[in-house]
């Protein structure tokens, strides 16, 4: 047999195993780079969970980019070479959009209120839950029927089935009761039986509710909400439009109040 080990050309970070002619070993530098990238990624996710305000849709791209950029040149990727132009940054969405559609989605408050808040939300989003448990009650208490609050679906973190169930409850005039229970304990619901059990607890027609959920009666409605969200430049949940003024994340009540007060002033409601 001809020994071809010396004829095998390898590019860093790969080296031939000294004890075998047909095994490649990944160098310590590569493993170290990837390990560092993964460590910072995990730390970033933990910090986001603790201190963040919104779930951003581009998380998967961040993960991929982090791991690819950890590889040195010759190892499948790496940072751009010196002098190479940086990738163009996306244009930020406008701070205000006129005529944001409320569609025919459920709302709280007076239909002719001077201020309308359109929220794009996900029942499995922890920041959406924070807003609904902490901030929404304050808005309702302080502003009452001066503010109409519209809920639209943008299920980007696993809340598709919950959104469908809530729409089936809306069909029986029980959206907000169902909505409150879903946000009270999002992880308690996963199967159709779970959602039907909640419908039963709320006194709904469970047979009709189950048919509605099983046949996916409101999937196209949810898809329409998501399409509108994308057209408005929404990239995460929760995102709000207060008379068209964009506010992203589970911001404190004061952030909402500042915009609401300005809009009430502009409309003559103050």
N, C-alpha and C positions, 0 to 999 in steps of 0.2 A: 504494500500500500504506500502511496506517495503521501508524505507529510505536507499538507497544504497550509499549516498554521501560519507560517511566515508570509504567505501570499495573501492572507485575509486582511483587507484594509478596513479599519474601524475608525469612525469619527467619534470624538468625545460627544456625550458623556459615557459611551459604551466601551468596554475593554474586554479582551478575551480572558477567560478563566485560565489560570496557569496550570490547572490540573485536568483540563478537558479541552479537546479540540473543537467541540460543537456546542459550547455553552457560552452565552454572553452574560456579563454581569454589569448591572447599572452602577455607575460610580456613586460614591458617597455625596459628592457635590450636588448631583441631581436630586437624590433623595432628600438632602438637607433643604434644597430650594422648594421642593414640593411640600415638604413637611412644614416649612415656615408659612407657605401660602395657605395651607389648610388650617394651620393654627390661627392665623389672623382672620381667616374667613369665619371660623367658629366663634372667635371672640367678638367679631363684628355682629354676628347674628344674635349672640347673647346680649350684647349692649343694646341692639335695636329692640329686642323684646322687652328690655327693662325701661328704656328711655325713649323709644321711638314713638311716633304718632300715627304712622300709616304703613300699610303693606304696599310695597311697590312691585309692579308686575314684572320688572326686568331682573328679578333676583337670579333666575337661571342663567342669564347672560353674564352676570357678575361672577358667578361661580366658575363658568367656563373660562372667562377671560383671566381670572385669577390663576387658575391652574396652568393655562397655556403660557401665560407670561412668566411663570416660575421656571419654565424650561430654558436652559441656556442655549445659545446659538449652536446649531448642529444637532440639537436634541429634540426637535419638533416644534420649535417656537422660540419666543423670547421678546424682550423689549425692542422697540424700534431703534435702529442704528442712529448714531449721532448725526445730526443734520437732516434726518428724514422728517418730513412734515407730519405733524400730529393729525390724527383722524379728526374730521370735522365734527363739531358738537351739534346735537340736535337743537333746533330752534325752540326756545321755551314757549309753552302755550300762553295765550293772552291772559292778562290778569282779570279781564272782564269779557263776558260773552253775552250779547243781547239775545233775548228770545230763547233762552234755554227751555227746552220743552219739559213740561210736567207730564206729558202723555196722558193716559187715563189711569195713572197709578194712585195708590192710596195716599191720603193726606190727613193731617191734623190741622185744626184751625179753620178760620172762615175762608171760603173759596175766593172772596173778593178782598182778602187782606192786602194791605199796602206793601208788605214784604213777603216774598216767597223764597223758601230755602229748598232747593232740590238737592237731595243727597244721593250719591251713588255708593252702594254699600254691599257688604257680604256678611251673612249671618255667622260665618266661621272666622271672621277677621277680629282679632282681640282688640284692635284699636277702635273698630266700629262698636264693639261691645262697650268699651270704656265710654265712648260718646253717649250711647243710648242709656247707660246706667247713671252717668254723672252729669252730663251737660244738657241733654235734651230736657230732663225735668225742670232745670233752671230756666231754660228758654220758655217753656210752656208756662211756668209760674209767673215770670216777669212780664211776658209780652202777650200771653193769651191769644185772642183772635186777631191781634195785629200782625201775626206771623202765620203764614201757611207753610207747613212742613211736609214735603213730598218725599216718599221713599221710592227709589228706583234701584233695580238690581244690577250689580256688577260682580258676579261670583267668581273671583280670581283665586281664592285659596281654599276651594273645596265646598262652597256653600250652594252648589247648583240644586241638589235635592231639597235642601231647606228652603231655597227661594221658590221652587215649584210648590212645595207644601204650603208656604205662606200665601201664595197666589190662589191655591185651592181654598184656603180659609177665607180669603178676600171674597171669593165667589159666594160665600155664605155670610158675608158682612161681619167677619170676625178677624180681619187682618191684624189689627193692632193688639188684640188680646193674644193672638198666636205669635206675633212678632215679639212681644214682651217675654213670653215663655222661652222662645228660641234663644234670645239674648241672655236670659237668666242663667242658662246652662247649655251652651252650644254643643258640648261633647256628649250630652245625654241622648242625642238623636242621630241615628245612622240608617236604620232600615225603614221600609214603608210601614211596618208594624209600629215602630216607635212614633212616627209622625201621626199615624192613625189613632194611636192611643192618646196622644195629646189632643187631637181633634175631639175624641170622645170625652175627655176631661172637660173640654170647653163647651160641651153640649151640642156639637155639630152632628150633622148627618154623616156618620162614619162610612156608610156604604157608598154614598155619592162622593165623599172626600177621597176614599181609596181608589175608586174608578178614575177620578180626576188625576190623581197622582200617578197611577199605573200607566195610564195612556199618555202621559206627558202633555196634558192639555195646554200648559202655559210655557212650554219650552220656547216657542217662537216669540212670545211676549218678552221673556227674559233675554233672548238673543237680540231683540230690538233695543232693549235698554242698554245692553252691552255695546251695541253698534253706535248708539247715540253717545255713550260715554267716550268711546274711542274717537269719534268725530269731534268731541269737545276737548280732546287732548288729555283725557283722564288717564293716568298711569298707575294709580294706586287707590286703595280704600282706607278710610273713607275720604271722599272728595265732595265738597259742597259748593253750590252756586247760590249766593245770597243776592237776589235780584240780579243775577248774572256775575257777581263778584266772586272770584274763585278763592276758596279756602281749603287747604289740604291738611288732613290729619285730624286726630282727636285733640283739637286745640281747646284751651280752657274757655270757660263761659265768656270771659272778658274779651277774647278775640272775636267771638260772635257778636257780642253786645256792641262793640265799636262799629262794626259794619252795619248792624241793624239800626242803630241810632242814626247813623249818617243817612241811611236809606229812608228812614221815617222822616227825617228832616227834609230831605229832597222831595218827598211825596206830599209834604204838608201834614203828615200824621203826628207831628210834634209841635 
